[in-house]
Amino acid sequence: MKRTILSVLILFVSITFYGQKGLSKNKKALLKSVEKHKIELIKISDEIWSLAETAFEETKSAEILAGYAEKQGFKVERGVAGMPTAFVATYGSGSPVISVLGEFDALPGISQKAQPTKSPLKEGAAGHGCGHNLFGAGSLGAAIAIKELIEDGKIKGTVKFFGTPSEEKFFGKIWMVNAGLWDDVDVNISWHPAAKTESDVQSSLALVDFKVEFFGQAAHAAADPWNGRSASDALELYTSGINYYREHVKPTVRMHYHIQDGGQVVNVVPDYSRLWVRVRDSKRSGMLPVYERVQEMAKGAAILADVDYKVSLISGIYEVLVNREGGKIMQNNLELLGPIEYTEDEIAFGKKIQEITKKEQVGMDSNIKPLENTRENSGGGSTDVGDVSWNVANINLRVTTAPKDTPWHSWAVVACGGMSIGHKGMIYSSKAMSMTMLDLFENPTLVKKVKDEYKERKGKEVYKAIIPEGPPPIPSEKK
């Protein structure tokens, strides 16, 4: 009998030890902090999800995050870099200075209820199809956990939370970088909602956005079309040029356009047309020549249609500068945390989304992926985190907040971001990022390794923001 009791005690101690293996006292405190704020963080995320404010319109969403940071003892500077919805929340003093990014803008036209069948919350309204409601709240949770350790005297240094607006359209971080807001930061941490969980050591695509306008002469389309010079003809000639050009660019290049004005009525030769054009490549150095070429095409189209034209830069972003040393630190903490676990209802929710979007019905994938090799051309999307990463050492994370293979920027992501699947990923991100930040606060050698790699990868590249002269393009009523 005594031997049996002793065996049980040994087994219990072994299980307890194994479950806590690798977790220091400070890391346990971080997890406790995130759990303590969990209900409030979910509430913040859900409020931002309901508001679904788009680029530079995120007035209430930004204030929810800034206000909660202030309530937790952070010093908050609002309206930074000329953007009313951009802010910096700071706590502590001295080195190291570790920052974390938070986004909170939504995408137009994909409003959705928190259910696994397509049904708009409000027809035609915006929705968080990239999970930025989770992004901002999760990052703030990590910053608060670190702040509490500084406050308790367990670690020394400074933590910053950057509230960054308009990631989906104008790329607000470019103006924040240009204002020097990361100049005193040693290492930056970022995450993004995803359909998998991994330490992200892949790059992104560099991008440039610009507007092309054509100006012609209006005339009656039937009575005297010979007196007209069609801006719409120029637009069609221009898009034809872009489409023929696709055959002669490298496979890494992407070109998109959206016709915003092709004329108003059928019986008038249109005197004005406009389209929004986007060029991408895996490297900024490859993107720029393509950008130059498609600008020349606008001139050619104008000559052919005998109209005037104007090309206006909107903004542009760099590819992400990868940091593998930082990725290793994040990877270690993901393995300490282990995968997210889901209820039967959550798995059923995910499978229903997969059924409707015609994907294999496997539910969520939260397994911790091994640290990948960094690919030369990783493909995918673009992000203004790239501009941050060319100005400070940056560590990236992806966390599962939607079912495997979910179409991104879609109603399905909006649905998951407003319920427990998204909430679990958000809370997990807070824990993983805060643990990684703690490693940096506690170990100057790690900070040096991360910064040394950043300097080596950046090399002699001199960062130059791709933005037009003047202030950010804030809607006039918001200025």
Number of C-alpha atoms within 10 A of each C-alpha: 6 7 8 9 10 11 12 12 12 12 12 12 12 12 12 11 12 11 12 14 10 14 17 11 10 17 22 13 17 26 21 14 21 26 17 13 15 20 13 15 26 23 14 21 30 19 16 28 28 19 20 27 25 23 22 25 19 22 18 15 27 26 16 17 24 26 14 17 22 16 11 13 15 22 16 19 14 18 13 17 21 17 22 18 27 27 24 21 23 22 24 18 12 9 15 20 23 24 25 25 24 26 29 31 35 33 25 18 17 25 27 29 21 21 19 22 17 18 16 20 16 13 11 12 18 25 35 34 28 25 31 27 35 33 24 30 31 33 30 28 30 30 29 26 28 33 27 18 18 19 14 10 9 12 17 19 17 21 28 26 29 27 27 28 30 25 23 20 16 22 24 27 27 26 24 22 21 19 13 11 17 22 11 13 18 20 25 26 25 20 27 27 26 25 22 20 24 25 27 26 24 22 26 24 26 28 28 22 22 18 17 20 21 28 21 23 18 17 19 15 17 11 10 11 16 11 13 19 22 28 31 23 22 31 26 16 19 24 21 13 16 19 13 9 15 13 9 9 13 11 12 15 20 19 19 13 16 12 14 12 16 20 17 12 9 10 13 19 26 26 22 24 24 23 19 18 23 19 21 29 28 26 20 17 11 16 21 16 11 20 19 10 12 20 18 13 18 25 18 17 24 24 13 13 20 19 22 20 22 14 18 13 15 20 22 25 27 32 26 25 24 25 25 25 21 28 23 18 19 27 23 17 21 27 16 16 19 12 17 18 14 15 10 10 11 18 17 17 21 24 21 20 27 23 14 13 16 11 17 11 19 16 22 26 21 23 16 18 16 12 16 13 9 14 10 10 15 14 18 10 14 22 21 25 27 22 27 25 25 23 23 22 27 27 29 25 22 19 29 26 33 30 30 22 19 21 17 16 17 19 29 30 29 33 30 27 31 25 18 17 25 27 25 20 28 31 25 26 31 28 28 27 28 29 30 23 27 20 19 22 22 16 11 13 11 16 21 15 14 25 20 15 17 24 15 9 15 18 9 8 9 9 13 12 15 19 20 13 7 6 11 20 15 17 10 6 5 11 10
